[in-house]
């Protein structure tokens, strides 16, 4: 079972903010529109090369592919919105 909940925030208003929170949410929105760009980020490619052999190899190697990165970004956005919902009044 996978439970996916999101805080009750005005996403449209957050996207318009001119601060780091708005910037992060705009980046996530861009990634949602073009998830293939994740695997092409130079920093991700370099990070994949630097993974220790225990993580990069073996029976279940860690791959920084589009699906893995998309899931990580979705989780990061959820954490950001959850923390923001504690600070901000909706």
C-alpha positions as CSV (number, residue, x, y, z in Angstrom):
1,X,0.0,0.0,0.0
2,X,1.3,3.5,-0.8
3,X,-0.2,6.5,0.9
4,X,0.4,9.8,-0.9
5,X,-0.9,12.8,0.9
6,X,-0.1,16.4,0.4
7,X,-0.4,19.5,2.6
8,X,-3.3,21.9,2.0
9,X,-1.4,24.7,0.4
10,X,-2.1,27.0,-2.5
11,X,0.4,25.5,-5.0
12,X,-0.4,28.2,-7.6
13,X,0.5,31.0,-5.1
14,X,3.6,29.1,-4.0
15,X,4.8,28.8,-7.6
16,X,4.6,32.6,-8.0
17,X,6.8,33.3,-5.0
18,X,10.1,35.0,-5.7
19,X,12.1,33.1,-3.1
20,X,13.8,29.7,-2.8
21,X,10.6,27.9,-2.1
22,X,9.0,29.2,-5.3
23,X,12.1,28.4,-7.2
24,X,12.2,24.8,-6.0
25,X,8.5,24.3,-6.8
26,X,9.0,25.7,-10.3
27,X,12.0,23.4,-10.9
28,X,9.9,20.4,-9.8
29,X,7.0,21.5,-12.0
30,X,9.5,21.7,-15.0
31,X,10.8,18.3,-14.2
32,X,7.2,16.9,-14.1
33,X,6.8,18.3,-17.7
34,X,10.0,16.8,-18.9
35,X,11.2,13.9,-16.6
36,X,13.7,12.7,-19.2
37,X,15.9,15.8,-18.5
38,X,16.7,14.3,-15.0
39,X,19.0,11.6,-16.3
40,X,20.8,14.2,-18.5
41,X,21.8,16.6,-15.6
42,X,25.6,16.8,-15.6
43,X,25.7,16.7,-11.8
44,X,23.6,13.5,-11.7
45,X,25.9,11.8,-14.3
46,X,28.9,12.8,-12.2
47,X,27.3,11.5,-9.0
48,X,26.5,8.2,-10.7
49,X,30.2,7.8,-11.6
50,X,31.3,8.5,-8.1
51,X,29.1,5.9,-6.4
52,X,31.0,3.4,-4.3
53,X,31.3,0.0,-6.0
54,X,29.0,-1.5,-3.3
55,X,26.2,0.8,-4.4
56,X,26.9,0.9,-8.1
57,X,27.3,-2.9,-8.5
58,X,26.0,-6.0,-6.8
59,X,22.6,-7.7,-7.1
60,X,20.6,-4.5,-6.7
61,X,22.7,-1.6,-7.9
62,X,21.6,2.0,-7.2
63,X,20.8,3.6,-10.5
64,X,20.1,7.3,-10.7
65,X,17.7,6.8,-13.6
66,X,14.6,8.9,-14.4
67,X,12.3,6.8,-12.3
68,X,14.5,6.9,-9.2
69,X,15.2,10.6,-9.5
70,X,11.6,11.5,-10.2
71,X,10.5,9.6,-7.0
72,X,13.2,11.4,-5.0
73,X,12.2,14.8,-6.3
74,X,8.5,14.1,-5.5
75,X,9.4,13.1,-2.0
76,X,11.6,16.2,-1.6
77,X,8.8,18.4,-2.7
78,X,6.4,16.7,-0.3
79,X,8.8,17.3,2.6
80,X,9.2,20.9,1.6
81,X,5.5,21.5,1.4
82,X,5.0,19.6,4.7
83,X,7.5,21.8,6.5
84,X,6.1,24.9,4.8
85,X,2.6,24.1,5.9
86,X,3.8,24.1,9.5
87,X,5.3,27.6,9.1
88,X,2.7,29.3,6.9
89,X,-0.9,29.9,7.4
90,X,-2.9,28.5,4.4
